[in-house]
């Protein structure tokens, strides 16, 4: 399977709000090809998968007044790409409640961070909302005393815990009263 080469979030007029290229195999203005192709169709004949003359595949999902477009050079598992686009919308909704052009413009840094965390070289990696909220925090924190060794140690332990406990179905803060290990030697 070939991965996704680029993801674009376009407004209703076809202007780029967010663009992230994961591979160098596409020109940076490939969204112009998509905009021209989308004008060839009316609302009722428009399909969510469009192929151009250069065999680029445009997978798109319309949400509110936004077009989320994933572009690939080769044939992909279409269900995987569409599932990722729907999951991306769900993740964005969990961060800003209402995914509109204005919320994307206001929070573009978070959107780029989420895309970087969710995709690795064009392949979907981490799409669990709970895990992403642990990695990308939008809240402000108080500064700790830089001379306090306790605060530095606690923050480094918490950071290590977040990275090593990346299991979405496991509850946080589980403690066992006895740590036992049984080994049968034959």
Secondary structure, DSSP 4 states (H G I P E B T S, - for coil): -----EEEEE-TTS-EEEEEESSTTS-TTHHHHHHHHHHTS-TTT--SEEE-TT--EEEEEEETTEEEEEEESS---HHHHHHHHHHHHHHHHHHHSS--HHHHHHTHHHHHHHHHHHEETTEE----HHHHHHHS--S--PPPPTT-HHHHHHHHHHHHHHHHT--TTSPTT---S---------
